Amino acid sequence: MSRRTGQWLVAYDIACPKRLARVHRLMVAWGLPAQYSVFLLVATREAVGSLVGELARLIHPRQDDVRIYRLEPGWQRSLGVASLPRGVLALFDRLAVSARSGGSS
């Protein structure tokens, strides 16, 4: 199994307020909130698999929607009003590179 990390985008739409709060708490522990219900994270495929398992236990599969996308390293663009402070995405890129190389930033 690969231990290489990647950048991931997780977005969700949860119908029930209680489930929404639980999913949000879980995602805050895993990643960086980019917008409400959208998170960025640096993780291995195995770790994302664990996250998927945790999310599956929290959501209702017929009422809720969770999407997870692997991002191409270094490819981030934004238009309009910034939802994150200046430099956060650059720091996120450095964390991803550091995690892939096994070092610290």
Backbone as XML, in Angstrom:
<?xml version="1.0"?>
<chain id="A" units="angstrom">
  <residue number="1" name="MET">
    <atom name="N" x="0.828" y="-1.190" z="0.000"/>
    <atom name="CA" x="0.000" y="0.000" z="0.000"/>
    <atom name="C" x="0.868" y="1.249" z="0.000"/>
  </residue>
  <residue number="2" name="SER">
    <atom name="N" x="0.420" y="2.263" z="-0.719"/>
    <atom name="CA" x="1.171" y="3.504" z="-0.823"/>
    <atom name="C" x="1.005" y="4.355" z="0.435"/>
  </residue>
  <residue number="3" name="ARG">
    <atom name="N" x="2.117" y="4.900" z="0.903"/>
    <atom name="CA" x="2.083" y="5.787" z="2.061"/>
    <atom name="C" x="2.237" y="7.234" z="1.617"/>
  </residue>
  <residue number="4" name="ARG">
    <atom name="N" x="2.161" y="7.483" z="0.296"/>
    <atom name="CA" x="2.305" y="8.830" z="-0.233"/>
    <atom name="C" x="1.066" y="9.662" z="0.079"/>
  </residue>
  <residue number="5" name="THR">
    <atom name="N" x="1.295" y="10.885" z="0.526"/>
    <atom name="CA" x="0.160" y="11.750" z="0.833"/>
    <atom name="C" x="-0.266" y="12.530" z="-0.395"/>
  </residue>
  <residue number="6" name="GLY">
    <atom name="N" x="-1.477" y="12.981" z="-0.359"/>
    <atom name="CA" x="-2.021" y="13.825" z="-1.408"/>
    <atom name="C" x="-2.925" y="14.871" z="-0.799"/>
  </residue>
  <residue number="7" name="GLN">
    <atom name="N" x="-3.334" y="15.801" z="-1.626"/>
    <atom name="CA" x="-4.273" y="16.838" z="-1.203"/>
    <atom name="C" x="-5.669" y="16.407" z="-1.639"/>
  </residue>
  <residue number="8" name="TRP">
    <atom name="N" x="-6.611" y="16.592" z="-0.756"/>
    <atom name="CA" x="-7.982" y="16.144" z="-0.996"/>
    <atom name="C" x="-8.959" y="17.257" z="-0.676"/>
  </residue>
  <residue number="9" name="LEU">
    <atom name="N" x="-10.055" y="17.284" z="-1.401"/>
    <atom name="CA" x="-11.156" y="18.202" z="-1.147"/>
    <atom name="C" x="-12.356" y="17.360" z="-0.745"/>
  </residue>
  <residue number="10" name="VAL">
    <atom name="N" x="-12.955" y="17.685" z="0.382"/>
    <atom name="CA" x="-14.147" y="16.979" z="0.863"/>
    <atom name="C" x="-15.274" y="18.006" z="0.957"/>
  </residue>
  <residue number="11" name="ALA">
    <atom name="N" x="-16.382" y="17.712" z="0.312"/>
    <atom name="CA" x="-17.556" y="18.588" z="0.343"/>
    <atom name="C" x="-18.767" y="17.750" z="0.716"/>
  </residue>
  <residue number="12" name="TYR">
    <atom name="N" x="-19.665" y="18.349" z="1.474"/>
    <atom name="CA" x="-20.829" y="17.567" z="1.890"/>
    <atom name="C" x="-22.082" y="18.420" z="2.003"/>
  </residue>
  <residue number="13" name="ASP">
    <atom name="N" x="-23.213" y="17.753" z="1.848"/>
    <atom name="CA" x="-24.544" y="18.337" z="2.014"/>
    <atom name="C" x="-25.320" y="17.343" z="2.862"/>
  </residue>
  <residue number="14" name="ILE">
    <atom name="N" x="-25.546" y="17.705" z="4.114"/>
    <atom name="CA" x="-26.171" y="16.802" z="5.079"/>
    <atom name="C" x="-27.550" y="17.353" z="5.443"/>
  </residue>
  <residue number="15" name="ALA">
    <atom name="N" x="-28.585" y="16.512" z="5.301"/>
    <atom name="CA" x="-29.974" y="16.953" z="5.468"/>
    <atom name="C" x="-30.375" y="17.217" z="6.913"/>
  </residue>
  <residue number="16" name="CYS">
    <atom name="N" x="-29.877" y="16.438" z="7.844"/>
    <atom name="CA" x="-30.297" y="16.531" z="9.247"/>
    <atom name="C" x="-29.302" y="17.377" z="10.045"/>
  </residue>
  <residue number="17" name="PRO">
    <atom name="N" x="-29.769" y="18.376" z="10.784"/>
    <atom name="CA" x="-28.856" y="19.229" z="11.553"/>
    <atom name="C" x="-27.960" y="18.462" z="12.539"/>
  </residue>
  <residue number="18" name="LYS">
    <atom name="N" x="-28.482" y="17.405" z="13.164"/>
    <atom name="CA" x="-27.656" y="16.622" z="14.098"/>
    <atom name="C" x="-26.531" y="15.901" z="13.366"/>
  </residue>
  <residue number="19" name="ARG">
    <atom name="N" x="-26.861" y="15.288" z="12.232"/>
    <atom name="CA" x="-25.822" y="14.616" z="11.444"/>
    <atom name="C" x="-24.835" y="15.629" z="10.882"/>
  </residue>
  <residue number="20" name="LEU">
    <atom name="N" x="-25.339" y="16.790" z="10.464"/>
    <atom name="CA" x="-24.474" y="17.845" z="9.946"/>
    <atom name="C" x="-23.441" y="18.253" z="10.999"/>
  </residue>
  <residue number="21" name="ALA">
    <atom name="N" x="-23.871" y="18.432" z="12.230"/>
    <atom name="CA" x="-22.954" y="18.811" z="13.313"/>
    <atom name="C" x="-21.910" y="17.721" z="13.545"/>
  </residue>
  <residue number="22" name="ARG">
    <atom name="N" x="-22.326" y="16.478" z="13.498"/>
    <atom name="CA" x="-21.380" y="15.369" z="13.711"/>
    <atom name="C" x="-20.351" y="15.292" z="12.584"/>
  </residue>
  <residue number="23" name="VAL">
    <atom name="N" x="-20.823" y="15.432" z="11.352"/>
    <atom name="CA" x="-19.909" y="15.389" z="10.204"/>
    <atom name="C" x="-18.954" y="16.579" z="10.270"/>
  </residue>
  <residue number="24" name="HIS">
    <atom name="N" x="-19.477" y="17.747" z="10.605"/>
    <atom name="CA" x="-18.623" y="18.939" z="10.702"/>
    <atom name="C" x="-17.533" y="18.754" z="11.769"/>
  </residue>
  <residue number="25" name="ARG">
    <atom name="N" x="-17.898" y="18.232" z="12.931"/>
    <atom name="CA" x="-16.902" y="17.989" z="13.984"/>
    <atom name="C" x="-15.820" y="17.016" z="13.510"/>
  </residue>
  <residue number="26" name="LEU">
    <atom name="N" x="-16.235" y="15.973" z="12.815"/>
    <atom name="CA" x="-15.273" y="15.012" z="12.289"/>
    <atom name="C" x="-14.333" y="15.692" z="11.290"/>
  </residue>
  <residue number="27" name="MET">
    <atom name="N" x="-14.884" y="16.479" z="10.386"/>
    <atom name="CA" x="-14.062" y="17.112" z="9.359"/>
    <atom name="C" x="-13.117" y="18.165" z="9.942"/>
  </residue>
  <residue number="28" name="VAL">
    <atom name="N" x="-13.523" y="18.856" z="10.978"/>
    <atom name="CA" x="-12.634" y="19.819" z="11.638"/>
    <atom name="C" x="-11.411" y="19.097" z="12.196"/>
  </residue>
  <residue number="29" name="ALA">
    <atom name="N" x="-11.603" y="17.860" z="12.662"/>
    <atom name="CA" x="-10.483" y="17.077" z="13.187"/>
    <atom name="C" x="-9.556" y="16.598" z="12.063"/>
  </residue>
  <residue number="30" name="TRP">
    <atom name="N" x="-10.067" y="16.491" z="10.859"/>
    <atom name="CA" x="-9.302" y="15.941" z="9.743"/>
    <atom name="C" x="-8.649" y="16.994" z="8.856"/>
  </residue>
  <residue number="31" name="GLY">
    <atom name="N" x="-9.270" y="18.152" z="8.694"/>
    <atom name="CA" x="-8.777" y="19.070" z="7.675"/>
    <atom name="C" x="-8.987" y="20.532" z="7.970"/>
  </residue>
  <residue number="32" name="LEU">
    <atom name="N" x="-8.724" y="21.326" z="6.955"/>
    <atom name="CA" x="-8.811" y="22.776" z="7.008"/>
    <atom name="C" x="-10.104" y="23.215" z="6.332"/>
  </residue>
  <residue number="33" name="PRO">
    <atom name="N" x="-10.977" y="23.919" z="7.057"/>
    <atom name="CA" x="-12.211" y="24.364" z="6.414"/>
    <atom name="C" x="-11.923" y="25.442" z="5.370"/>
  </residue>
  <residue number="34" name="ALA">
    <atom name="N" x="-12.349" y="25.197" z="4.133"/>
    <atom name="CA" x="-12.174" y="26.164" z="3.053"/>
    <atom name="C" x="-13.416" y="27.037" z="2.932"/>
  </residue>
  <residue number="35" name="GLN">
    <atom name="N" x="-14.562" y="26.439" z="3.110"/>
    <atom name="CA" x="-15.855" y="27.098" z="3.149"/>
    <atom name="C" x="-16.739" y="26.218" z="4.030"/>
  </residue>
  <residue number="36" name="TYR">
    <atom name="N" x="-17.923" y="26.695" z="4.343"/>
    <atom name="CA" x="-18.809" y="25.869" z="5.137"/>
    <atom name="C" x="-19.110" y="24.604" z="4.344"/>
  </residue>
  <residue number="37" name="SER">
    <atom name="N" x="-18.900" y="23.468" z="4.922"/>
    <atom name="CA" x="-19.136" y="22.153" z="4.315"/>
    <atom name="C" x="-18.146" y="21.796" z="3.217"/>
  </residue>
  <residue number="38" name="VAL">
    <atom name="N" x="-17.011" y="22.482" z="3.158"/>
    <atom name="CA" x="-15.936" y="22.154" z="2.213"/>
    <atom name="C" x="-14.619" y="22.192" z="2.981"/>
  </residue>
  <residue number="39" name="PHE">
    <atom name="N" x="-13.874" y="21.088" z="2.909"/>
    <atom name="CA" x="-12.619" y="20.975" z="3.650"/>
    <atom name="C" x="-11.483" y="20.536" z="2.750"/>
  </residue>
  <residue number="40" name="LEU">
    <atom name="N" x="-10.275" y="21.026" z="3.047"/>
    <atom name="CA" x="-9.046" y="20.591" z="2.398"/>
    <atom name="C" x="-8.301" y="19.715" z="3.386"/>
  </residue>
  <residue number="41" name="LEU">
    <atom name="N" x="-7.695" y="18.633" z="2.912"/>
    <atom name="CA" x="-6.873" y="17.836" z="3.809"/>
    <atom name="C" x="-5.690" y="17.236" z="3.076"/>
  </residue>
  <residue number="42" name="VAL">
    <atom name="N" x="-4.654" y="16.952" z="3.837"/>
    <atom name="CA" x="-3.461" y="16.273" z="3.344"/>
    <atom name="C" x="-3.465" y="14.909" z="4.004"/>
  </residue>
  <residue number="43" name="ALA">
    <atom name="N" x="-3.523" y="13.849" z="3.183"/>
    <atom name="CA" x="-3.645" y="12.502" z="3.747"/>
    <atom name="C" x="-3.236" y="11.465" z="2.719"/>
  </residue>
  <residue number="44" name="THR">
    <atom name="N" x="-2.934" y="10.278" z="3.203"/>
    <atom name="CA" x="-2.688" y="9.141" z="2.319"/>
    <atom name="C" x="-4.028" y="8.570" z="1.855"/>
  </residue>
  <residue number="45" name="ARG">
    <atom name="N" x="-3.980" y="7.741" z="0.827"/>
    <atom name="CA" x="-5.208" y="7.057" z="0.378"/>
    <atom name="C" x="-5.791" y="6.204" z="1.508"/>
  </residue>
  <residue number="46" name="GLU">
    <atom name="N" x="-4.912" y="5.581" z="2.276"/>
    <atom name="CA" x="-5.368" y="4.739" z="3.379"/>
    <atom name="C" x="-6.100" y="5.572" z="4.432"/>
  </residue>
  <residue number="47" name="ALA">
    <atom name="N" x="-5.555" y="6.736" z="4.741"/>
    <atom name="CA" x="-6.200" y="7.615" z="5.723"/>
    <atom name="C" x="-7.556" y="8.085" z="5.201"/>
  </residue>
  <residue number="48" name="VAL">
    <atom name="N" x="-7.624" y="8.426" z="3.921"/>
    <atom name="CA" x="-8.905" y="8.841" z="3.331"/>
    <atom name="C" x="-9.890" y="7.682" z="3.384"/>
  </residue>
  <residue number="49" name="GLY">
    <atom name="N" x="-9.412" y="6.469" z="3.192"/>
    <atom name="CA" x="-10.280" y="5.301" z="3.342"/>
    <atom name="C" x="-10.857" y="5.202" z="4.742"/>
  </residue>
  <residue number="50" name="SER">
    <atom name="N" x="-10.040" y="5.495" z="5.745"/>
    <atom name="CA" x="-10.528" y="5.509" z="7.133"/>
    <atom name="C" x="-11.575" y="6.599" z="7.328"/>
  </residue>
  <residue number="51" name="LEU">
    <atom name="N" x="-11.309" y="7.777" z="6.743"/>
    <atom name="CA" x="-12.271" y="8.877" z="6.833"/>
    <atom name="C" x="-13.596" y="8.477" z="6.196"/>
  </residue>
  <residue number="52" name="VAL">
    <atom name="N" x="-13.534" y="7.831" z="5.037"/>
    <atom name="CA" x="-14.756" y="7.374" z="4.357"/>
    <atom name="C" x="-15.556" y="6.448" z="5.276"/>
  </residue>
  <residue number="53" name="GLY">
    <atom name="N" x="-14.867" y="5.544" z="5.956"/>
    <atom name="CA" x="-15.548" y="4.648" z="6.893"/>
    <atom name="C" x="-16.215" y="5.397" z="8.030"/>
  </residue>
  <residue number="54" name="GLU">
    <atom name="N" x="-15.518" y="6.393" z="8.567"/>
    <atom name="CA" x="-16.104" y="7.192" z="9.652"/>
    <atom name="C" x="-17.313" y="7.982" z="9.159"/>
  </residue>
  <residue number="55" name="LEU">
    <atom name="N" x="-17.182" y="8.576" z="7.969"/>
    <atom name="CA" x="-18.302" y="9.340" z="7.408"/>
    <atom name="C" x="-19.496" y="8.440" z="7.122"/>
  </residue>
  <residue number="56" name="ALA">
    <atom name="N" x="-19.237" y="7.229" z="6.611"/>
    <atom name="CA" x="-20.321" y="6.295" z="6.290"/>
    <atom name="C" x="-21.153" y="5.955" z="7.522"/>
  </residue>
  <residue number="57" name="ARG">
    <atom name="N" x="-20.507" y="5.929" z="8.685"/>
    <atom name="CA" x="-21.242" y="5.632" z="9.925"/>
    <atom name="C" x="-22.082" y="6.826" z="10.398"/>
  </residue>
  <residue number="58" name="LEU">
    <atom name="N" x="-21.773" y="8.032" z="9.910"/>
    <atom name="CA" x="-22.468" y="9.236" z="10.376"/>
    <atom name="C" x="-23.605" y="9.691" z="9.468"/>
  </residue>
  <residue number="59" name="ILE">
    <atom name="N" x="-23.546" y="9.342" z="8.196"/>
    <atom name="CA" x="-24.518" y="9.902" z="7.254"/>
    <atom name="C" x="-25.660" y="8.936" z="6.964"/>
  </residue>
  <residue number="60" name="HIS">
    <atom name="N" x="-26.710" y="9.481" z="6.375"/>
    <atom name="CA" x="-27.824" y="8.678" z="5.859"/>
    <atom name="C" x="-27.625" y="8.625" z="4.340"/>
  </residue>
  <residue number="61" name="PRO">
    <atom name="N" x="-27.372" y="7.427" z="3.775"/>
    <atom name="CA" x="-27.004" y="7.344" z="2.361"/>
    <atom name="C" x="-28.075" y="7.810" z="1.370"/>
  </residue>
  <residue number="62" name="ARG">
    <atom name="N" x="-29.317" y="7.868" z="1.775"/>
    <atom name="CA" x="-30.370" y="8.320" z="0.855"/>
    <atom name="C" x="-30.728" y="9.794" z="1.038"/>
  </residue>
  <residue number="63" name="GLN">
    <atom name="N" x="-30.244" y="10.399" z="2.110"/>
    <atom name="CA" x="-30.579" y="11.799" z="2.368"/>
    <atom name="C" x="-29.374" y="12.739" z="2.281"/>
  </residue>
  <residue number="64" name="ASP">
    <atom name="N" x="-28.177" y="12.211" z="2.466"/>
    <atom name="CA" x="-26.972" y="13.038" z="2.543"/>
    <atom name="C" x="-26.061" y="12.778" z="1.341"/>
  </residue>
  <residue number="65" name="ASP">
    <atom name="N" x="-25.176" y="13.734" z="1.100"/>
    <atom name="CA" x="-24.247" y="13.624" z="-0.017"/>
    <atom name="C" x="-22.862" y="14.059" z="0.452"/>
  </residue>
  <residue number="66" name="VAL">
    <atom name="N" x="-21.858" y="13.195" z="0.283"/>
    <atom name="CA" x="-20.470" y="13.517" z="0.607"/>
    <atom name="C" x="-19.642" y="13.227" z="-0.638"/>
  </residue>
  <residue number="67" name="ARG">
    <atom name="N" x="-18.821" y="14.186" z="-1.025"/>
    <atom name="CA" x="-17.949" y="14.032" z="-2.189"/>
    <atom name="C" x="-16.502" y="14.221" z="-1.750"/>
  </residue>
  <residue number="68" name="ILE">
    <atom name="N" x="-15.614" y="13.367" z="-2.239"/>
    <atom name="CA" x="-14.187" y="13.467" z="-1.925"/>
    <atom name="C" x="-13.421" y="13.423" z="-3.239"/>
  </residue>
  <residue number="69" name="TYR">
    <atom name="N" x="-12.589" y="14.443" z="-3.454"/>
    <atom name="CA" x="-11.818" y="14.558" z="-4.686"/>
    <atom name="C" x="-10.344" y="14.704" z="-4.359"/>
  </residue>
  <residue number="70" name="ARG">
    <atom name="N" x="-9.498" y="13.989" z="-5.063"/>
    <atom name="CA" x="-8.057" y="14.176" z="-4.936"/>
    <atom name="C" x="-7.668" y="15.357" z="-5.815"/>
  </residue>
  <residue number="71" name="LEU">
    <atom name="N" x="-6.867" y="16.270" z="-5.261"/>
    <atom name="CA" x="-6.446" y="17.461" z="-5.990"/>
    <atom name="C" x="-5.061" y="17.281" z="-6.589"/>
  </residue>
  <residue number="72" name="GLU">
    <atom name="N" x="-4.844" y="17.877" z="-7.713"/>
    <atom name="CA" x="-3.523" y="17.882" z="-8.326"/>
    <atom name="C" x="-2.643" y="18.834" z="-7.523"/>
  </residue>
  <residue number="73" name="PRO">
    <atom name="N" x="-1.469" y="18.392" z="-7.074"/>
    <atom name="CA" x="-0.600" y="19.247" z="-6.256"/>
    <atom name="C" x="-0.270" y="20.565" z="-6.949"/>
  </residue>
  <residue number="74" name="GLY">
    <atom name="N" x="-0.367" y="21.637" z="-6.185"/>
    <atom name="CA" x="-0.003" y="22.954" z="-6.683"/>
    <atom name="C" x="-1.042" y="23.631" z="-7.551"/>
  </residue>
  <residue number="75" name="TRP">
    <atom name="N" x="-2.156" y="22.966" z="-7.840"/>
    <atom name="CA" x="-3.157" y="23.557" z="-8.716"/>
    <atom name="C" x="-4.340" y="24.017" z="-7.884"/>
  </residue>
  <residue number="76" name="GLN">
    <atom name="N" x="-4.261" y="25.261" z="-7.465"/>
    <atom name="CA" x="-5.377" y="25.864" z="-6.739"/>
    <atom name="C" x="-5.595" y="27.261" z="-7.283"/>
  </residue>
  <residue number="77" name="ARG">
    <atom name="N" x="-6.799" y="27.558" z="-7.640"/>
    <atom name="CA" x="-7.168" y="28.879" z="-8.133"/>
    <atom name="C" x="-8.426" y="29.312" z="-7.401"/>
  </residue>
  <residue number="78" name="SER">
    <atom name="N" x="-8.532" y="30.599" z="-7.178"/>
    <atom name="CA" x="-9.762" y="31.110" z="-6.580"/>
    <atom name="C" x="-10.155" y="32.392" z="-7.295"/>
  </residue>
  <residue number="79" name="LEU">
    <atom name="N" x="-11.429" y="32.622" z="-7.354"/>
    <atom name="CA" x="-11.988" y="33.820" z="-7.953"/>
    <atom name="C" x="-12.921" y="34.465" z="-6.946"/>
  </residue>
  <residue number="80" name="GLY">
    <atom name="N" x="-13.017" y="35.760" z="-6.966"/>
    <atom name="CA" x="-13.930" y="36.444" z="-6.070"/>
    <atom name="C" x="-13.328" y="36.653" z="-4.692"/>
  </residue>
  <residue number="81" name="VAL">
    <atom name="N" x="-14.184" y="36.897" z="-3.739"/>
    <atom name="CA" x="-13.769" y="37.190" z="-2.364"/>
    <atom name="C" x="-13.131" y="35.947" z="-1.747"/>
  </residue>
  <residue number="82" name="ALA">
    <atom name="N" x="-11.967" y="36.126" z="-1.170"/>
    <atom name="CA" x="-11.244" y="35.008" z="-0.560"/>
    <atom name="C" x="-11.966" y="34.529" z="0.689"/>
  </residue>
  <residue number="83" name="SER">
    <atom name="N" x="-12.106" y="33.202" z="0.795"/>
    <atom name="CA" x="-12.735" y="32.641" z="1.991"/>
    <atom name="C" x="-11.693" y="32.257" z="3.030"/>
  </residue>
  <residue number="84" name="LEU">
    <atom name="N" x="-10.421" y="32.211" z="2.619"/>
    <atom name="CA" x="-9.317" y="31.874" z="3.518"/>
    <atom name="C" x="-8.349" y="33.052" z="3.573"/>
  </residue>
  <residue number="85" name="PRO">
    <atom name="N" x="-7.678" y="33.238" z="4.694"/>
    <atom name="CA" x="-6.679" y="34.307" z="4.772"/>
    <atom name="C" x="-5.568" y="34.102" z="3.745"/>
  </residue>
  <residue number="86" name="ARG">
    <atom name="N" x="-4.987" y="35.208" z="3.300"/>
    <atom name="CA" x="-3.894" y="35.160" z="2.317"/>
    <atom name="C" x="-2.779" y="34.248" z="2.822"/>
  </residue>
  <residue number="87" name="GLY">
    <atom name="N" x="-2.285" y="33.384" z="1.966"/>
    <atom name="CA" x="-1.162" y="32.518" z="2.301"/>
    <atom name="C" x="-1.534" y="31.150" z="2.844"/>
  </residue>
  <residue number="88" name="VAL">
    <atom name="N" x="-2.783" y="30.939" z="3.199"/>
    <atom name="CA" x="-3.179" y="29.651" z="3.780"/>
    <atom name="C" x="-3.028" y="28.522" z="2.768"/>
  </residue>
  <residue number="89" name="LEU">
    <atom name="N" x="-3.436" y="28.749" z="1.526"/>
    <atom name="CA" x="-3.304" y="27.692" z="0.522"/>
    <atom name="C" x="-1.845" y="27.406" z="0.216"/>
  </residue>
  <residue number="90" name="ALA">
    <atom name="N" x="-0.984" y="28.416" z="0.236"/>
    <atom name="CA" x="0.453" y="28.183" z="0.038"/>
    <atom name="C" x="1.003" y="27.340" z="1.181"/>
  </residue>
  <residue number="91" name="LEU">
    <atom name="N" x="0.581" y="27.621" z="2.403"/>
    <atom name="CA" x="0.995" y="26.820" z="3.557"/>
    <atom name="C" x="0.485" y="25.391" z="3.405"/>
  </residue>
  <residue number="92" name="PHE">
    <atom name="N" x="-0.731" y="25.256" z="2.951"/>
    <atom name="CA" x="-1.316" y="23.939" z="2.721"/>
    <atom name="C" x="-0.471" y="23.158" z="1.712"/>
  </residue>
  <residue number="93" name="ASP">
    <atom name="N" x="-0.036" y="23.828" z="0.623"/>
    <atom name="CA" x="0.844" y="23.191" z="-0.366"/>
    <atom name="C" x="2.146" y="22.732" z="0.281"/>
  </residue>
  <residue number="94" name="ARG">
    <atom name="N" x="2.747" y="23.583" z="1.116"/>
    <atom name="CA" x="4.016" y="23.228" z="1.769"/>
    <atom name="C" x="3.825" y="22.037" z="2.696"/>
  </residue>
  <residue number="95" name="LEU">
    <atom name="N" x="2.705" y="21.970" z="3.411"/>
    <atom name="CA" x="2.429" y="20.837" z="4.294"/>
    <atom name="C" x="2.317" y="19.551" z="3.481"/>
  </residue>
  <residue number="96" name="ALA">
    <atom name="N" x="1.674" y="19.635" z="2.336"/>
    <atom name="CA" x="1.526" y="18.453" z="1.488"/>
    <atom name="C" x="2.884" y="17.982" z="0.989"/>
  </residue>
  <residue number="97" name="VAL">
    <atom name="N" x="3.729" y="18.910" z="0.561"/>
    <atom name="CA" x="5.062" y="18.551" z="0.081"/>
    <atom name="C" x="5.880" y="17.961" z="1.214"/>
  </residue>
  <residue number="98" name="SER">
    <atom name="N" x="5.809" y="18.590" z="2.386"/>
    <atom name="CA" x="6.556" y="18.108" z="3.551"/>
    <atom name="C" x="6.091" y="16.707" z="3.944"/>
  </residue>
  <residue number="99" name="ALA">
    <atom name="N" x="4.797" y="16.472" z="3.932"/>
    <atom name="CA" x="4.264" y="15.161" z="4.296"/>
    <atom name="C" x="4.705" y="14.112" z="3.286"/>
  </residue>
  <residue number="100" name="ARG">
    <atom name="N" x="4.748" y="14.476" z="1.999"/>
    <atom name="CA" x="5.195" y="13.522" z="0.980"/>
    <atom name="C" x="6.670" y="13.182" z="1.148"/>
  </residue>
  <residue number="101" name="SER">
    <atom name="N" x="7.478" y="14.182" z="1.575"/>
    <atom name="CA" x="8.917" y="13.933" z="1.705"/>
    <atom name="C" x="9.289" y="13.339" z="3.051"/>
  </residue>
  <residue number="102" name="GLY">
    <atom name="N" x="8.321" y="13.301" z="3.979"/>
    <atom name="CA" x="8.583" y="12.728" z="5.298"/>
    <atom name="C" x="9.243" y="13.694" z="6.242"/>
  </residue>
  <residue number="103" name="GLY">
    <atom name="N" x="9.358" y="14.956" z="5.854"/>
    <atom name="CA" x="9.997" y="15.965" z="6.709"/>
    <atom name="C" x="9.006" y="16.848" z="7.393"/>
  </residue>
  <residue number="104" name="SER">
    <atom name="N" x="9.514" y="17.851" z="8.058"/>
    <atom name="CA" x="8.650" y="18.843" z="8.686"/>
    <atom name="C" x="8.894" y="20.180" z="8.032"/>
  </residue>
  <residue number="105" name="SER">
    <atom name="N" x="7.869" y="21.073" z="8.062"/>
    <atom name="CA" x="8.043" y="22.351" z="7.405"/>
    <atom name="C" x="8.710" y="23.364" z="8.261"/>
  </residue>
</chain>
